[in-house]
Amino acid sequence: AKTYLKVVDRWPEKGRIWMVMGEWEVNINPSLAVKYLEKAIALGHKTAEAYSFLGLAYVKIGEYKKAVKVLQMALKINPDRRDARELLNSIINIQQNYKITN
């Protein structure tokens, strides 16, 4: 992680690096992962992978509406993205069963 922080310090416009850092943080610090992944996407790294990880990070911090939106974007880019589809289906099932409005 320290190496990647040095890389983004030198080349802050590299969206792929921000995406990798976000991927690493999803299970450690999901709030930080959201920041990194949003930065990656804002810099133009608009890949199904980036949107999928952002969706997972949103779920981990309880932002289900945002998660649905970005997971749908991931599937629009790559309809074969299984992780995005499974997570999206899980959120929809939870919302239907428990009426989550977050």
WOLIN-V242002 format. One record per residue. N is the residue number from 1. RES is the residue in three letters. NEAR is the number of other ideal C-beta (glycine too) atoms within 12 Angstrom. Layout:
n;res;near
N;RES;NEAR
N;RES;NEAR
This chain:
n;res;near
1;ALA;18
2;LYS;10
3;THR;13
4;TYR;24
5;LEU;19
6;LYS;13
7;VAL;18
8;VAL;26
9;ASP;15
10;ARG;12
11;TRP;15
12;PRO;19
13;GLU;17
14;LYS;21
15;GLY;26
16;ARG;26
17;ILE;29
18;TRP;37
19;MET;36
20;VAL;28
21;MET;37
22;GLY;45
23;GLU;32
24;TRP;24
25;GLU;30
26;VAL;32
27;ASN;15
28;ILE;16
29;ASN;18
30;PRO;27
31;SER;19
32;LEU;24
33;ALA;34
34;VAL;33
35;LYS;24
36;TYR;38
37;LEU;44
38;GLU;29
39;LYS;28
40;ALA;36
41;ILE;32
42;ALA;19
43;LEU;23
44;GLY;15
45;HIS;29
46;LYS;24
47;THR;29
48;ALA;28
49;GLU;29
50;ALA;41
51;TYR;38
52;SER;39
53;PHE;40
54;LEU;45
55;GLY;44
56;LEU;36
57;ALA;39
58;TYR;36
59;VAL;35
60;LYS;27
61;ILE;23
62;GLY;18
63;GLU;25
64;TYR;29
65;LYS;19
66;LYS;25
67;ALA;37
68;VAL;29
69;LYS;21
70;VAL;39
71;LEU;39
72;GLN;27
73;MET;27
74;ALA;35
75;LEU;25
76;LYS;20
77;ILE;21
78;ASN;21
79;PRO;15
80;ASP;13
81;ARG;27
82;ARG;16
83;ASP;24
84;ALA;36
85;ARG;22
86;GLU;19
87;LEU;32
88;LEU;32
89;ASN;20
90;SER;23
91;ILE;32
92;ILE;21
93;ASN;15
94;ILE;20
95;GLN;19
96;GLN;12
97;ASN;10
98;TYR;13
99;LYS;9
100;ILE;19
101;THR;9
102;ASN;17
